[in-house]
Amino acid sequence: MFRYFIYFNEFSFLKILGLAVFFTLFCRNPNDDKEAKEYIDETNFALDGDEDYLHSNDFSLLSHSSKRITRLNENEVAFLREQRLKELQMWSIIREFMIYAIFLILLCIISFLNRTQSSFYQTDHLQKYFLNTRQTDCDYTQILTIDDYWNWLNNSFISNLRAQQWYNDDQPINLNGYINDKTNRMIGWATMRQVRSKSQLCSDQRIISRCIEDYSLFNEEKDSFQPGWTLNQTSTEEEEEDYSSSILKTSS
């Protein structure tokens, strides 16, 4: 009954990770060296705070003639320009890698981090509460016949979906939308549907002929059945179109 929560979390994480990979590969801007052109400007001779001239413009006390400036040739300028472009591209790659790493870390934290330390106790309480394992006459885990199922559904499950009267017969004031434990509130409407796994031939048919694996998105039974769980051979295409997977329906 509560197993679909696990598949819902896994399916949502795969969707988020797939979108992240798609936007990373196909929605990034090409590197056209605009950033490099902003840093290298041949008409701008102003120095930054961490730069200095190769030669000083100070005059000697013995000679009033200025020192001769050795200019770089074209090959040296081209080499230095290429080195600067490689340096800018390297820092751009490092910065982009750090951003993607931070994004991936945040994605994993949001997907797998437990938001509360009492989540196990909350799930355990709701499971035992709706399955009503505390009462022997309406225990879902002890159902053996169809009459036992309807007895649990009518006398236990339905009454626990909404807040009933208190132990002293007082009305549940200001508890609209709460379930009968008077603590947890249900968002939306309750929906019940049965999901089944496909049966297949066992690997060793000498012991058991048919085997049923754990329920998942890939082995969900979608065929139409008649009473007694016999396959309905006259099912129409409209019935198949009306069927929707419980995992996809939950994650939408």
Backbone as a ProteinNet text record, in pm:
[ID]
protein_1_A
[PRIMARY]
MFRYFIYFNEFSFLKILGLAVFFTLFCRNPNDDKEAKEYIDETNFALDGDEDYLHSNDFSLLSHSSKRITRLNENEVAFLREQRLKELQMWSIIREFMIYAIFLILLCIISFLNRTQSSFYQTDHLQKYFLNTRQTDCDYTQILTIDDYWNWLNNSFISNLRAQQWYNDDQPINLNGYINDKTNRMIGWATMRQVRSKSQLCSDQRIISRCIEDYSLFNEEKDSFQPGWTLNQTSTEEEEEDYSSSILKTSS
[TERTIARY]
82.2	0	85.5	198.5	285.8	412.8	418.3	539.1	559	451.9	464.7	538.9	552.5	629.2	775.3	830.6	969.9	990	899.2	912.2	889.7	804.8	780.5	906.6	979.5	1101.2	1208.2	1223.9	1323.4	1288.5	1162.2	1121.7	1140.3	1109.6	1127.2	1274.5	1361.8	1504.6	1557.8	1512.6	1558.1	1512.8	1391.1	1344.6	1428.9	1457.3	1537	1677.8	1738.7	1873.6	1876.9	1775.2	1769.9	1756.3	1672.5	1659.8	1789.5	1858.5	1985.4	2089.2	2098.8	2193.8	2155.7	2026	1980.6	2016.9	1986.5	2017.3	2168.3	2244.3	2389.2	2449.9	2399	2458	2407.2	2280.3	2220.2	2182.8	2187.3	2143.3	2255.8	2380.6	2491.9	2538.5	2589.2	2635.6	2774.5	2802.7	2936	3038.6	3161.8	3270	3324.9	3292.1	3335.7	3443	3511.1	3623.2	3582.5	3454.9	3415.3	3481.7	3493.2	3556.5	3703.5	3769.7	3910.3	3928.3	3837.3	3847.2	3828.6	3749.5	3732.7	3860.6	3937.7	4060.5	4177.3	4180	4291.1	4242.6	4284.1	4247.9	4376.4	4413.7	4540	4539.8	4422.7	4416.7	4415.4	4406.1	4400.6	4535.6	4608	4740.4	4739.8	4621.6	4615.3	4645.6	4720	4758.6	4657.3	4638.3	4555.3	4635.3	4567.8	4634.3	4744.4	4735.8	4836.7	4936.4	4945.2	5035.9	5140	5251	5359.3	5429.7	5493.2	5567.6	5693.4	5735.4	5860.5	5981.4	5970.6	6080.6	6028.5	6112.2	6074.9	6095	6012.1	6022.5	6104	6165.1	6244.9	6373.8	6417.7	6541.2	6658.6	6774	6894.8	6947.6	7013.4	7070.7	7190.9	7261.1	7379.9	7347.4	7241.5	7207	7061.1	7034.1	6896.6	6824.2	6894.4	6831	6751.1	6637.3	6551.7	6607.4	6575.1	6619.8	6549	6618.3	6564.2	6465.7	6347.8	6243.5	6256.5	6263	6271.8	6130.9	6086.7	5952	5953	5840.9	5825.8	5799.7	5854.1	5827.4	5692.1	5653.9	5521.5	5507	5612.2	5603.4	5582.8	5654.2	5639.1	5500.3	5449.5	5314.4	5210.2	5226.6	5131.8	5138.7	5261.5	5276.1	5210.7	5235.4	5175.4	5023.2	4973.7	4828.2	4766.5	4834	4783.4	4785.2	4890.9	4898	4787.5	4761.2	4655.3	4518.2	4494.5	4366.6	4349.5	4457	4449.2	4422.4	4484.4	4461.2	4316.6	4260.1	4120.3	4026.4	4054.3	3970.8	3980	4100.5	4117.2	4034.3	4041.8	3962.5	3812.9	3775.1	3633.9	3586.4	3670.1	3633.6	3626.9	3724.9	3724.4	3601.3	3566.6	3449.4	3321.3	3311.4	3193.2	3183.9	3297.8	3299.4	3256.3	3301.6	3262.7	3112.7	3056.2	2912.1	2832.8	2875.1	2805.8	2820.4	2938.4	2959.1	2868.9	2858.9	2770.9	2625.5	2586.4	2449.4	2419.6	2515.5	2495	2486.5	2569.6	2565	2430.7	2383	2252.4	2140.4	2151.7	2049.9	2044.7	2159.8	2163.7	2112.2	2145.3	2098.8	1947	1889.4	1744	1673.7	1734.3	1668.7	1676.5	1785.7	1808.1	1810.7	1813.2	1823.8	1691.2	1695.6	1576	1543.1	1425.2	1388.7	1346.7	1317.4	1280.8	1333.2	1373.8	1427.3	1317	1194.1	1082.8	1001.6	1058.7	983.3	950.3	1041.5	1014.7	896.9	895.8	787.1	654.1	658.7	536.9	479.8	565.7	520.8	472.7	545.5	506.8	372.4	349.6	221.5	106.2	120.3	12.2	-15	89.5	68.9	-6.9	34.5	-34.5	-174.8	-191.2	-321.6	-425	-392	-489.5	-504.3	-397.1	-410.2	-475	-479.4	-550.5	-498.3	-367	-306.4	-326.3	-379.9	-398.4	-526.9	-619	-745.5	-749.9	-780	-780.6	-899.3	-1011.3	-1129.5	-1125.9	-1040.9	-1032.9	-887.8	-807.4	-665.9	-649.7	-595.6	-580.7	-481.9	-379.4	-278.1	-328.8	-445.6	-501.3	-620.4	-641.3	-754.5	-730.9	-831.5	-824	-936.8	-1049.1	-1165.4	-1212	-1304.5	-1361.2	-1443.1	-1514.3	-1592.4	-1501.9	-1385.7	-1291.7	-1244.8	-1224.5	-1181.3	-1288.3	-1413.2	-1519.8	-1545.6	-1525.9	-1539.4	-1433.7	-1310.5	-1205.1	-1230.8	-1277.1	-1299	-1411.2	-1521.7	-1637.7	-1623.9	-1568.2	-1566.1	-1435.9	-1333.1	-1204.8	-1151.2	-1129.7	-1061.6	-1142.5	-1269.6	-1351.9	-1369.5	-1392.4	-1411	-1282.7	-1168.3	-1041.5	-996.4	-1062.6	-1023.4	-1058.5	-1161.3	-1204.2	-1216.3	-1197.6	-1203.3	-1344.3	-1355.2	-1482.6	-1496.8	-1601	-1624.1	-1512.9	-1496.2	-1397.2	-1444.7	-1358.1	-1390.8	-1509.9	-1537.2	-1651.2	-1768.9	-1772.2	-1879.9	-1887.2	-1784.5	-1782.1	-1749.9	-1802.8	-1779.7	-1636.5	-1573.8	-1436.5	-1435.7	-1444.2	-1448.7	-1309.7	-1308.7	-1185	-1089.1	-1143.3	-1061	-1104.7	-1152.9	-1195.4	-1074.4	-1080.1	-969.9	-873.8	-883.8	-795	-846.4	-753.1	-794.5	-832.4	-873.5	-934.1	-834.5	-704.2	-610.3	-600.6	-671.6	-680.1	-545.8	-448.7	-315.4	-270.3	-291.7	-245.6	-360.6	-328.9	-429.9	-406.4	-514.2	-506.9	-528.7	-437.8	-446.7	-516.2	-628.3	-701.3	-796	-832.5	-927.7	-855.1	-913.3	-856.3	-895.7	-800	-822.1	-767.7	-850.5	-809.1	-810.6	-703.3	-696.6	-597.2	-623	-536.8	-436.7	-312.9	-207.8	-152.8	-119.3	-72.2	54.5	138.4	258.8	231.6	300.8	284.3	342.1	270.3	319	389.2	494.4	571	618.8	669.1	717.1	842.5	848.4	964	1082.1	1201	1320.8	1324.6	1276.7	1269.6	1122.3	1057	914.2	882.1	981.2	954.1	897.1	924.9	875.1	751.8	765.6	655.4	651.8	532.5	521.4	519.9	449.8	437.5	501.2	574.2	640.1	596.2	591.2	553.4	663.5	724.9	830.4	770.4	857.7	812.4	753.6	656.3	587.6	682	681	759.8	691.2	748.9	691.2	696.4	794.1	815.9	741	698.2	625.3	484.5	423.6	287.5	186.4	92.5	-10.5	-116.5	-138.9	-233.2	-348.5	-353.6	-461.1	-590.7	-701	-832.4	-867.3	-924.5	-956.5	-1104.8	-1153.7	-1289.9	-1288.1	-1404.9	-1408.3	-1336.4	-1260.1	-1177	-1038.9	-1007	-877.9	-847.4	-951.3	-931	-919.8	-829.2	-801.3	-922	-958.1	-1071.3	-1023.6	-1058.6	-1014.8	-1092.7	-1206.3	-1291	-1272.5	-1161.7	-1139.3	-1116.7	-1173.1	-1163.8	-1044.9	-1010.5	-900.6	-934.5	-1064.3	-1102.4	-1068.6	-1085	-1051	-901.2	-820.2	-676.3	-633.4	-702.7	-668.1	-705.7	-811.1	-851.9	-756.7	-677.3	-586.2	-468.5	-429.3	-313.4	-227.2	-97.1	-3.3	-10.6	-6.1	-14	109.4	226.5	349.3	347.4	309.4	302.8	195.8	84	-23.7	17.2	93.5	136.7	239.1	331.2	437.1	394.1	277.5	232.6	171.8
-121.2	0	126	118	234.2	216.1	110.1	83.2	182.5	242.1	330.1	458.4	493	611.1	594.8	475	451.7	470.7	412.1	426.9	570.8	642.3	782.9	866	844.5	920.6	888.4	757.8	721.1	778.8	775.5	824.7	975.4	1049.6	1194.5	1230.7	1157.5	1187.6	1164.8	1060.5	1034.4	1143.7	1196.2	1305.1	1430.4	1464.3	1583.7	1568.8	1451.7	1429.5	1432.2	1377	1380.9	1521.5	1603.9	1743.2	1819.4	1793.2	1861.8	1828	1700.6	1660.7	1721	1727.3	1784.4	1931.6	2010.7	2153	2177.6	2089.3	2106.4	2085.8	1987.2	1953.3	2039.1	2079.6	2142.9	2289.7	2340.1	2477.8	2566.5	2528.1	2611	2698.8	2818.5	2911.9	2872.3	2879.2	2845.2	2948.1	2901.5	2989.8	3061.2	3187.4	3266.2	3367	3343.7	3427.8	3571.7	3595.2	3730.9	3775.8	3680	3714.9	3748.9	3676.4	3704.7	3840	3875.4	4004.3	4120	4097.7	4203.1	4226.1	4118.2	4130.7	4181.3	4143.5	4182.8	4293.1	4412.4	4528.5	4602.3	4600.6	4660	4811.5	4873.5	5019.7	5069.1	4977.3	5016.3	4985.1	5091	5075.5	5098.4	5113	5134.1	5003.4	5014.4	4897.5	4870.4	4741	4702.4	4711.4	4685.3	4698.5	4597.4	4481.2	4377.4	4370.8	4475.7	4479.1	4589.4	4577.1	4674.7	4680.2	4794.2	4809.2	4724.2	4678.7	4604.2	4694	4819.7	4916	5039	5097.2	5216	5340	5441	5567.8	5671.6	5630.3	5725.4	5760	5883.3	5930	5911	5881.4	5865.3	6000.8	6007.1	6132.9	6175	6079.1	6109.9	6139.7	6084.5	6104.8	6143.8	6248.1	6295.4	6221.6	6134	6059.9	5943	5918.1	5809.5	5675.4	5572.1	5438.7	5389	5309.2	5255.7	5143.3	5149.4	5049.3	4940.3	4817	4702.8	4651.3	4668.5	4625.2	4477.4	4414.6	4274.4	4262	4157.6	4134.7	4066.5	4045.7	3990.2	3847.1	3767.6	3629.5	3624.1	3710.9	3713.9	3761.7	3862.4	3911.6	3803.4	3732.2	3625	3512.9	3481.3	3375.8	3415.6	3539.5	3585.6	3594.7	3636.6	3644.2	3503.8	3406.7	3269.4	3214	3243.5	3198	3260.2	3388.2	3456.1	3398.6	3367.7	3307.9	3170.1	3091.3	2960.3	2973.7	3073.7	3094.7	3132.3	3220.3	3259.8	3142.3	3062.7	2945.7	2843.6	2828.7	2734.7	2777.7	2907.1	2954.9	2947.4	2966.4	2953.1	2809.2	2711.4	2570.3	2533.5	2582	2552.6	2612.1	2735.2	2799.4	2725.9	2683	2609.7	2473.5	2407.2	2277.9	2292.5	2397.4	2419.2	2445	2518.6	2546.1	2416.6	2331.6	2204.5	2112.6	2114	2030.1	2074.7	2206	2257.5	2223.4	2234.5	2201.1	2053.6	1965.5	1822.4	1788.8	1853.9	1829.8	1873.1	1991.5	2038.1	1945.8	1894.6	1803.1	1675.1	1621.1	1499.1	1525	1641.8	1673.4	1683.9	1753.4	1770.4	1637.2	1550.1	1424.5	1319	1314.6	1204.1	1245.2	1372.8	1413.8	1392	1334.8	1320	1454.5	1504.3	1636	1632.4	1516.4	1504.7	1372.3	1371.6	1250.8	1152.1	1199	1113.5	1061.9	1065.2	1019.7	871	791.7	648.4	624.7	694.8	676.5	725.7	831.6	881.2	777.6	722.2	620.2	495.2	455	335.6	355.8	477	504.8	499.1	563.5	564.3	424.4	347.1	211.6	126	130	51.1	105.2	237.4	297.2	255.4	265.5	231.1	80.5	5.5	-139.9	-196.1	-114.3	-149	-280.4	-285.3	-407	-420.6	-317.9	-324	-397.3	-415	-482.4	-615.4	-719	-852.6	-875.2	-803.7	-828.1	-751.1	-646.6	-567.9	-549.4	-649.9	-641.9	-677.1	-581.2	-603.5	-715.7	-729.2	-831.8	-972.6	-984.2	-1115.6	-1151.2	-1075.7	-1101.8	-1230.7	-1316.4	-1443.6	-1460.5	-1394.9	-1410.7	-1274.1	-1277.8	-1153.4	-1082.5	-1157.8	-1096.2	-1024.7	-1080.2	-1012.6	-880.2	-878.7	-754.7	-646.4	-680.6	-581.8	-539.2	-625.7	-588.7	-485.6	-506.2	-407.6	-275.9	-281.5	-160.6	-76.1	-138	-62.8	-19.7	-104	-77.1	-16.4	-14.6	38.4	147.3	115.8	208.6	335.2	320.2	436.7	529	472.4	556.4	627	571.1	633.9	741.3	752.7	854.4	994.5	1010.1	1141.5	1139.5	1256.5	1267.6	1237.8	1141.8	1104.2	1171.8	1135	1193.1	1154	1241.2	1214.1	1099.6	1060.7	950.4	983	1114.2	1154.9	1200.6	1158.2	1187	1333.9	1414.2	1551.9	1553.4	1654.9	1667	1716	1669.3	1712.3	1853	1952.7	2091.9	2134.2	2209.8	2262	2150.7	2035.5	1924.4	1881.2	1974.8	1943.6	1906	1790.9	1742.8	1652.1	1640.8	1553.7	1410	1315.7	1176.8	1149.7	1029.6	1001.1	1000.3	1007	1015.2	1155.7	1252.6	1391.2	1463.8	1407.8	1468.6	1497.5	1405.3	1418.3	1461.9	1551	1603.5	1547	1505.9	1446.4	1554.5	1562.8	1659.8	1593.3	1647.3	1591.1	1480.7	1396.6	1288.4	1154.5	1061.6	926.6	846.8	777.5	696.3	556.5	456.4	317	248.1	178.8	97.6	-15.1	-127.3	-243.1	-251.5	-274.7	-292.8	-434	-493.5	-632.4	-641.3	-737.3	-764.9	-877.7	-874.7	-978.9	-1110.6	-1217.4	-1350.6	-1412	-1484.2	-1546.8	-1683.8	-1760.6	-1894	-1886.3	-1969.9	-1972.2	-2040.5	-2009.7	-2072.5	-2222.3	-2260.7	-2402.4	-2438.3	-2490	-2519.4	-2649.2	-2720.6	-2843.6	-2814.6	-2696.1	-2658.4	-2569.7	-2458.4	-2364.3	-2331.3	-2337.5	-2315.2	-2167.1	-2085.6	-1943	-1862.3	-1757.1	-1668.8	-1525	-1448.4	-1307.1	-1225.8	-1135.2	-1051.2	-932.9	-857.8	-739.4	-638.5	-562	-464.7	-351.5	-313.7	-201.1	-145.2	-39.8	24.1	-65.1	-154.5	-232.4	-365.3	-414.9	-542.1	-525	-408.7	-382.7	-451	-520.8	-590.7	-491	-483.8	-387.9	-454.9	-585.6	-656	-650.7	-676.6	-677.9	-820.6	-833.1	-964.7	-973.6	-1095	-1125	-1174.9	-1190.6	-1246.4	-1380.3	-1398.7	-1516.8	-1498.4	-1375.2	-1340.6	-1423.8	-1443	-1504.2	-1393.8	-1411.3	-1307.3	-1282.2	-1155.4	-1116.6	-1103	-1197.4	-1197.6	-1099.5	-1050.3	-960.7	-815.8	-782.3	-643.8	-557.4	-440.6	-348.6	-255.2	-185	-89.5	29.5	62.2	173.9	145.4	19.2	-15.7	-2.8	-39.2	-27.6	118.2	206.2	347	411.4	362.7	418.9	380.8	276.3	231.5	327.6	362	448	386.6	393.6	336.4	411.6	338.5	402.5	485.5	441.6	517	647.8	643	765	857.9	802.8	885.8	953.2	883.9	941.8	1050.9	1032.8	1130.2	1249.4	1246.6	1359.8	1467.4
0	0	0	67.7	75.8	-6.6	-85.6	-160.7	-273.2	-325.7	-441.1	-407.1	-278	-240.6	-281.9	-269.4	-304.5	-454	-535	-679.5	-722.4	-654	-687.5	-668.2	-558	-531.9	-635.2	-671.1	-770.2	-906.9	-945.7	-1076.6	-1085.6	-978.8	-979.3	-989.7	-919.2	-926	-1066.4	-1135.1	-1270.9	-1365.9	-1346.6	-1432	-1411.2	-1285.4	-1256.9	-1313.5	-1294.4	-1345	-1497	-1562.8	-1708.2	-1763.1	-1700.1	-1742.7	-1722	-1612.1	-1585.9	-1692.3	-1731.4	-1835.3	-1969.9	-2000.8	-2128	-2138.6	-2035.4	-2039.7	-2039.2	-1977	-1974.9	-2113.2	-2188.5	-2317.3	-2431.9	-2428.9	-2545.9	-2525	-2404.6	-2379.5	-2327.7	-2347	-2302.9	-2418.5	-2388.8	-2490.1	-2539.2	-2670.4	-2721	-2677.5	-2663.6	-2621.2	-2743.4	-2759.2	-2873.7	-2836.5	-2724.5	-2681.1	-2654.7	-2622.7	-2586.9	-2458.3	-2365.9	-2239.5	-2260.1	-2351.5	-2378.6	-2445.1	-2533.7	-2600.4	-2503.7	-2399.4	-2300.6	-2220.8	-2199.2	-2121.4	-2206	-2333.8	-2421.1	-2514.3	-2489.6	-2570.6	-2605.3	-2734.1	-2775.4	-2764	-2757.3	-2747.1	-2603.6	-2508.2	-2367.4	-2303.4	-2263.3	-2204.4	-2054.3	-1993.8	-1849	-1777.1	-1666.8	-1589.3	-1480.2	-1452.5	-1338.9	-1210.5	-1098.2	-969.2	-947	-1013	-994.1	-1109.1	-1192.8	-1306.2	-1288.6	-1363.3	-1354.3	-1488.4	-1518.4	-1642.3	-1639.4	-1758.6	-1767.3	-1747.3	-1784.7	-1771	-1699	-1617.5	-1542.1	-1626.2	-1608.7	-1680.8	-1604.7	-1491	-1412.5	-1487	-1468.6	-1532.6	-1438.4	-1493.4	-1413.7	-1371	-1254.2	-1206.4	-1288.9	-1349.6	-1428.7	-1573.2	-1620.3	-1759.9	-1769	-1846.4	-1863.3	-1975.3	-2044.9	-2153.7	-2096.6	-2149.8	-2103.2	-2146.7	-2071.5	-2105.3	-2230.6	-2301.4	-2426.1	-2395.2	-2454.4	-2432.9	-2538.3	-2490.2	-2581.2	-2607.9	-2729.5	-2766.1	-2805.9	-2786.3	-2823.2	-2972.4	-3030.7	-3172.3	-3190.6	-3314	-3343	-3291.1	-3298.4	-3250.3	-3099.3	-3027	-2881.7	-2841.6	-2912.4	-2883.5	-2911.5	-3023	-3055.3	-2952.4	-2906.1	-2805.8	-2673.6	-2630.6	-2505.1	-2516.2	-2632.6	-2650.9	-2644.9	-2706.3	-2702.1	-2560	-2484.9	-2346.8	-2262.1	-2286.8	-2211.4	-2243.6	-2370.8	-2409.4	-2346.3	-2343.3	-2278.7	-2129.4	-2067.5	-1924.4	-1896.8	-1980.2	-1961.6	-1985.3	-2087.2	-2113.4	-2000.5	-1943.4	-1833	-1712.3	-1677.2	-1563.5	-1592.4	-1718.8	-1753.8	-1736	-1776.1	-1759.1	-1611.9	-1533.1	-1389.4	-1322.6	-1358.7	-1300.5	-1339.2	-1464.9	-1509	-1440.5	-1423.7	-1355.2	-1209.9	-1142.7	-1003.7	-991.9	-1087.1	-1084.1	-1101.9	-1196.8	-1217.9	-1097.2	-1033.1	-914.9	-800.3	-780.2	-674.6	-704.8	-833.2	-871.5	-846.7	-880.2	-859.6	-711.2	-629.3	-485.1	-428	-468.9	-420.7	-467.4	-590.6	-642.1	-559.8	-525.2	-443.2	-302.6	-248.1	-113.1	-109.9	-209.3	-212.1	-236.9	-318.1	-355.3	-246.3	-171.5	-79	67.8	97.1	236.6	307.1	426.1	508.4	571.8	544.1	595.2	740.8	790.6	930.9	983.9	1108.5	1168.7	1207.6	1210.5	1252.3	1134.1	1012.8	895.6	904.1	958.6	972.1	1066.3	1177.5	1273.8	1216.9	1134.9	1072.2	975.7	889.9	795.4	867.2	970	1045.9	1115	1165.9	1231.9	1132.4	1015.6	917.4	863.2	842.8	792.4	893.1	1017.7	1119.6	1145.9	1129.2	1158.3	1054.9	926.4	822.8	806.4	825	819.2	944.3	1048.8	1172.7	1230.9	1247.3	1301.3	1451.9	1516.6	1662.2	1701.3	1604.8	1633.7	1558.5	1630.1	1569.5	1476.9	1499.7	1417.6	1286.5	1274.6	1150.7	1107.3	1124.8	1088.3	940.9	862.7	719.4	690	771.3	746.8	774.6	838.9	870.5	782	673.5	584.6	506.1	506.5	434.4	333.7	354.5	266.8	217.7	121.6	69.3	175.8	257.9	365.5	465.8	493.3	583.4	524.7	393.6	329.1	339.3	308.2	315.5	459.2	552.6	693.1	732.8	688.1	716.5	644.8	519.3	441.2	499.5	538.4	587.1	732.7	815.5	959.2	1009.8	928.1	974.4	882.6	757.6	668.1	643.2	608	573.9	693.9	810.3	929.2	970.7	937.1	974.5	876.6	762.2	665.3	710.9	791.2	838.4	989.9	1047.2	1193.2	1242.8	1334.2	1394.1	1531.1	1602.7	1734.2	1831.1	1932	2034.9	2125.5	2217.5	2308.3	2397.6	2419.3	2501.9	2416.2	2290.4	2195.2	2154.7	2182.5	2134	1984.9	1914.8	1772.4	1745	1636.5	1603.5	1543.9	1628.4	1583.4	1533.9	1422.8	1361.8	1317.7	1287.3	1238.1	1099	1020.7	885	798.8	736.5	654.1	726.5	857.9	934.3	930.9	942.5	955.1	1100	1128	1257.8	1373.6	1346.2	1458	1515.1	1451.5	1498.8	1493.3	1422.8	1417.9	1275.5	1183.9	1046.1	956.4	866.7	774.8	635.3	571.2	438.3	333.2	237.4	128.9	10.6	-31.6	-144.6	-101.7	-199	-175.5	-172.5	-100.5	-92.3	-216.5	-274.5	-394	-369.3	-394.9	-378.9	-514.7	-545.9	-666.5	-642.4	-706	-687.7	-801.4	-768.3	-867.8	-853.9	-967.2	-968.9	-1053.9	-1021.2	-1098.4	-1197.5	-1310.1	-1410.1	-1359	-1384.9	-1349.2	-1469.2	-1444.2	-1550.3	-1503.9	-1598.5	-1566.3	-1480.4	-1380.3	-1291.4	-1360.2	-1312.7	-1368.7	-1339.1	-1221.3	-1184.2	-1164.1	-1268.8	-1264.9	-1192.3	-1146.2	-1072.4	-934.3	-882.1	-749.7	-762.2	-834.9	-856.4	-1004.8	-1062.7	-1207.2	-1242.5	-1164.2	-1192.7	-1081	-1119.2	-1022.4	-1047.7	-940.9	-948	-881	-956.3	-901.2	-824.8	-759.9	-687.9	-785.2	-736.5	-821.8	-859.5	-988	-1037.2	-1161	-1216.2	-1333.5	-1456.6	-1463.2	-1584.5	-1585.2	-1471	-1469.3	-1414.6	-1435.9	-1389.3	-1481.6	-1423.6	-1499.8	-1545.3	-1679	-1734.4	-1809	-1810.6	-1880.3	-1799.8	-1868.9	-1805.9	-1763.8	-1643.7	-1588.2	-1554.1	-1554.7	-1513.3	-1369.2	-1306.6	-1170.4	-1163.6	-1057.5	-1045.6	-1105.1	-1147.1	-1205.5	-1329	-1412.7	-1543.6	-1647	-1741.5	-1838.7	-1927.9	-1944	-2027	-2170.9	-2254.4	-2393.2	-2479	-2431	-2510.9	-2470.2	-2404.8	-2363.1	-2485.6	-2486	-2598.4	-2580	-2688.3	-2682.1	-2593.7	-2581.2	-2495.9	-2350.4	-2306.5	-2169.4	-2145.8	-2248	-2233	-2228.9	-2304.4	-2301.9	-2169.5	-2104.9	-1976.6	-1864.6	-1885.1	-1778.9	-1770	-1649.2	-1626.9	-1519.4	-1540.2	-1444.2	-1313	-1202.3	-1070.6	-1042.3	-1090.3	-1066.1	-1143.4	-1273.3	-1352	-1300.2	-1255.5	-1202.8	-1073.6	-990.5	-864	-885.2	-981.6	-1002.2	-1083.2	-1149	-1229.5	-1142.7
[MASK]
++++++++++++++++++++++++++++++++++++++++++++++++++++++++++++++++++++++++++++++++++++++++++++++++++++++++++++++++++++++++++++++++++++++++++++++++++++++++++++++++++++++++++++++++++++++++++++++++++++++++++++++++++++++++++++++++++++++++++++++++++++++++++++

